[in-house]
Amino acid sequence: MSAAYDFSSGSNSRTRANKNHPWQRRLRLMPAACCCTLLASLTFAPTSADADTTAPQPVALPRVILNNDNTGWDFVYLRGRTPNGPVANRIRTLREASSQYETLGEVNAVDAQSMAVNISTSQFWAKSSLYTLEDHYRFLRSLAYYRDPSPAPDGYPGLVAGPMRSYLEAGGDPVADFISRPGKSVAQQKILSFRLNDHHYNWNYDLYRSRTKKDLIAAALTGRDPFCTKLEQNGAANVEANERWSQSAFTAMLTAFDTGKLDKLLDKRCIGEMCLSADEIAAQCSERSCVLRAGADDGQCDILTLDFSSPAVRKFKLMQMAELVQNYHPAIFEIDFDRFPQYFRPEISNAERIGIMNGFLKGVHSTLTKIEPELRIGLRVPSRRQHRENIGIDLESIDRNQSADYVTLAMPAQADQQIQYQLDPSRSHLKFYAEMFQTLRRLPPSMASYQGMARLKQAGYSLAAQDYPSDTRALATATHLAYSRHHVQGMAIFNSQYYALRYVMGDQSRSMPQPNAGISCLARPDNAAHNDQHYFLPSVHYRLEQSCNAASPQTSNCDLLPIPRTALIGSGRTLQMEMAEPAGGWNSGGLLRLTFFAYPNTSANDADYAAIAKALSIKVNGHDLATAPVGTEVPADPADGATANAYYRSMWWTAPVFNKLFKVDASELANGINKITLSLSQESGLQTPNFRIVNLEIFIGANNKERNCNAVQP
């Protein structure tokens, strides 16, 4: 076996400063063998590769990965329903939903699809000796929420299971079904995606373990008790809805890492010869030193995640991954780092974080490829270098160590075309995927102060804060930029079924058609190279703030936008936008759109917004841009269809009052980095309210569109 991996490696400035800190005490208590040689004793049955020099080779990496998580499976095809009735009927319903889950990839010739196999510390695979369904139910019934036998108000039943756990309860195995089901029309590679550190629904942890269901519903109904804001609104139905997800999120293992006390029935559970003991957790995890808590709401709604400074945490995660690979033999296994922006306490330096994660990933690679020698390992990591290093990811080290085969550079939360690659994918061992969300933004009217909102509604604009699915131009632009400028292996699209599920036009809620031409174009660089283009810069107002390892998005500088009024005075603010000229070149005319909002509570009227528009000026690569004529509109994209284009134009923030359009000539653009300078006129007497720039987009056509994305037939 390869050299053992030391889970206790990685320095910690906090422990050096205080010898009596729980970390120092726990490390003194740990046996030396446990600290230093956890993997040396990890053994598995011999694989065919051990005896056969003609072992199968690793599969070729795919061109396009459809990276959907279980919210799509749950909400899109089951509409949040939990099937009931006879077991056979439940399994049939759930298997049909699981099969439909892959429809989008089939329709668009996507050659790989991933499945999220866990959420937080909870597992969605049936064949587990580490943490079984019976273990989970024993844990749930130990909580105050389920201990009270008296009926809850309105007859709410206990243990409301979500679809994924219902599948397991009925004897199904969603992971086995996913792996074994071939594509109907396209041969698809199946990727198991493991969420390394996920916080989803862990904000309910303290509420659901400390209160009875009756008390929690009563608190929600009265509103007198401080209640978790993450539940969005108080009410019995909301308590039940969050109960279902909370049961999927926190487990006996999460409680053990939080309290330092592991259920005796879980003591010394093993994968191979690697075991996790109650004594080990007690020694390491006292005083909540194996978990991170953030975002407290009156002490009740802390977001709870695991602290990867802890050797026990890293060991448990490796055991989960090893069990998956041992039981299901995937060809490709992905480790998803992009589920929470915090893995370490603030006092741990980035250098220390990188050291810990480098050692961890080398150990993961050694262990998993020992089980499955031809396994391909991928990492889904933040697209921006700062965010990667905050969680201990250094691509140069990973590439040098060859501890992964590919990296998906993931969007912060919605969409970002301006990815920071750090390495040249054409020269490195690592192959790269550029990820796009199908959804660009969600802007509620509360973000702007405008006295004429009622008139906008009368004019046909929707005031709903709804997701804006990406148009074909934006997907094609990201594709061309990634392939032509950065030589990527392929593209990934995330959660498209879930985020483009519904839209509202007028008083009607309808299904949103998928931009099939755009998705199909991800695998066809030649078509994307001939397509009209839509560039945009990411903004914290497009829900990108979760990518920032900062206490508040208002104090973070990790996103390019918004830009406050004060930053535009004087020399202005210069931004960079990378662009890739299409095959045949840009056509002569394009548009740049700036979107601006007055800050709430400023009572801005039409005259105020007109003053903002008049005062704004912009340069691209030193060229002053002229204002577009009144009445100019961003051209519709025929690939999206009439319904989608009508929807795009109905969103309140696209109204002319919030936007200024500038003319862009192709001669002013660079094939590469473009410098865009925004400034505010200091003309005497011109007064503007306090505002910020929240959006910057460029729309420009392509010459020679014979093979563009419109020509791609799904």
Residue, then its C-alpha position, 0 to 999 in steps of 0.5 A: m500500500s502507498a504511504a500512510y496519510d497523517f490526518s493530524s497534519g496541518s499546523n494550527s496557530r490557535t493551538r500553539a498559542n494556548k497549550n490548555h486549549p481543547w485541541q491541545r488536550r485532545l491531541r495529547l489524549m489521542p494514541a500516536a498510532c491514531c494520529c499518524t497512521l489511520l490509512a496504513s491499516l485501511t485494507f480492502a479485498p484485492t481488486s482485479a488490478d492487483a492481479d491483472t496487469t491488463a486492468p481496465q483503463p480510466v474512462a474518458l472524461p465527458r464533454v458536458i456534465l449536468n450537475n443536478d442536486n436532489t432538489g431537482w429530483d424532489f421538487v421538479y418531478l415530485r412537486g415536493r410530494t411524499p408518495n404514500g400507499p403500498v410499498a410497490n406503488r411508492i417505489r414505482t412513483l419514486r423510480e419514475a421520478s428518478s428516471q425523469y430526473e435525467t430527461l434534460g440530459e437526454v434531450n440535450a445530448v449531455d454525456a454525463q450526469s451527476m447525482a448528489v449522494n448526501i446532504s450535510t452528514s446524512q447519506f442517501w445510499a442504502k448499502s451502508s454499515l457506517y450509518t444505517l436508516e435504523d441508526h438514523y431513526r433511533f437518533l431522530r426519536s431521541l430528539a425532544y421534537y419526537r419524544d412527546p407522544s401527545p398529538a401535535p395541533d391539526g394532526y401533524p404526524g411525526l417523522v415526515a420523510g422526504p422523497m429520498r428517504s421514502y425511497l430508502e424506507a421502501g427498500g429502494d436504493p437511489v444510488a444503485d438505480f442511478i449508477s445502473r441506468p444507462g442513457k435512453s438515447v445517449a450513453q451517459q457517464k454517471i458521476l457520484s457527487f459527494r458534498l464534503n461540507d454542507h450546511h443545508y438545513n442545519w440552521n434548524y439543529d438546535l430548534y428541532r433537538s431541543r423542543t417538542k413538536k407541539d411547542l415548536i408549532a405553538a411558538a410559530l403560531t403565536g410569534r411571541d417566541p424568537f423563531c428561526t428567520k431561515l424558516e422564512q415565515n412562522g406557521a405550522a405548515n412551515v415547521e413541517a416543511n422544514e422538519r422534512w429537510s432537517q431530518s435529512a440534514f442533521t444526524a447522530m454523527l453531526t450531534a457527536f461532532d457537536t457534543g463530543k459524545l458518540d452513540k454507543l451503538l455507533d462506536k467502532r463502526c468500520i470501513g475496511e479496517m478504518c474505524l471511528s470510536a467514541d473515545e476518539i471523538a470524545a478526545q477531539c471534539s469536546e467544547r464544540s471544537c469539531v464544528l463551526r457555528a455562524g449566523a446566530d439568530d438569538g442563539q437558535c439558528d446557528i448555521l452548523t458545519l464541520d471544522f476540517s481542522s479536526p482529524a476526526v472530521r476528515k477521517f469520517k468524511l473519508m470513511q463515507m467516501a470509501e464506503l461509496v466507492q467500495n459499494y457502488h464502483p463508480a467510474i467517476f467520483e466528485i468531491d463537492f467543496d462548493r457547498f459552504p464557504q467555511y471549513f476552518r476557523p478564522e484564526i487558521s491562516n490560508a497557508e495552514r488550510i492549504g496544508i491540511m487540505n493537500g494532505f487530506l486530498k492526497g489521502v483520499h486519492s490514495t484510499l479511493t484508487k486503492i479500492e477502485p484503481e481506474l477511478r477518476i476523481g473530480l473536485r467541484v471548487p469555487s471559481r474565484r481564487q480567493h474563495r478557493e484558498n479560503i477553504g484550503i484549495d490550491l490548484e497548483s498543489i493539487d495539480r502537482n500532487q495529481s490528487a484529482d483528475y479534473v476540477t469544475l470551477a463552480m459558480p458562487a451561487q448563480a452565474d459568473q462568466q469571468i472565471q479565474y482558472q489559475l492554471d493553463p488547462s492545456r498544460s496541466h494534469l488537471k482538466f477543467y470544466a467551466e460551470m454555468f447556472q441556468t439562472l442569472r439573477r433574482l431581484p426583488p423590488s425592495m432592492a430599489s427605491y422608486q415611487g412608480m412601481a405601481r405604474l410599472k405593474q400597470a404597464g405589464y411588468s412583474l414585481a415578483a422576485q423571480d429567478y431569471p433563467s439564462d438565455t441561450r446567448a449567455l450560455a453560448t458566450a460562457t462556452h465560447l469564452a471557456y473553450s477558446r480562451h482557456h482550453v477547458q475539457g468541457m462545460a458543466i451546468f448546475n441545477s437547471q431543472y430546479y432553478a428554471l422550474r416555474y415563472v410568473m407572468g401576470d397572474q399565471s404561474r407557468s412552466m419555464p421552457q428550458p433553453n435547449a439550444g443553449i444547453s446543447c451548445l455547451a458540447r459544441p464549441d464550433n456552434a458557440a463560436h458562431n453565436d451572438q453574445h451576451y456578457f455580464l459581470p457577477s454581482v452580490h445582488y444576484r445572490l452571489e454573496q454565499s461565495c464570500n467568506a465574509a460576515s456580511p455581503q455589504t462589507s465584502n469585496c469579493d464580487l465585482l458589483p454592486i458599485p456605490r455612487t461614491a466610488l464613481i466620483g472623480s476617476g471612477r471605477t475600472l472593471q475588467m471583462e474578459m471577452a472572446e471574439p466569435a469566429g468571423g468577428w463581431n458585427s459592427g454594433g452592440l449594446l452595453r446595459l447599466t442597471f442602477f437602483a437608488y438605495p431603499n428609503t430614498s424616495a426616488n422618483d422619475a426625475d431622480y432616476a433620469a438624473i442618474a442616467k444623465a450623470l453616468s458615463i462609461k469608457v471601454n478600453g479608453h473609448d467613450l461610449a455614446t448613449a443609445p437612442v431613446g426607445t432602443e431595446v436589447p434584441a430578443d434571442p430567437a433560440d429562446g422562443a417567444t415565451a421566454n423572451a416575453y418573460y425576460r422583458s416582463m421583469w421589473w428591473t428591465a424597465p427603462v427607468f432603471n437602465k441606461l443603454f450605450k452603443v458599443d462598436a466592435s472596433e472598441l472591443a479587445n479579444g481578451i481583457n477589456k477595461i471598462t471605466l464607469s464614472l459620474s459627471q460632476e456637472s454643476g447643479l446635477q443632483t443624484p440620489n444615493f444609488r449603486i450600479v447593480n448590473l453591467e451587460i454587453f450584447i453584441g452580435a456575431n458575423n457568420k452565424e451559419r452554425n450558431c446555437n440556433a441551428v442546434q436541434p435538441 
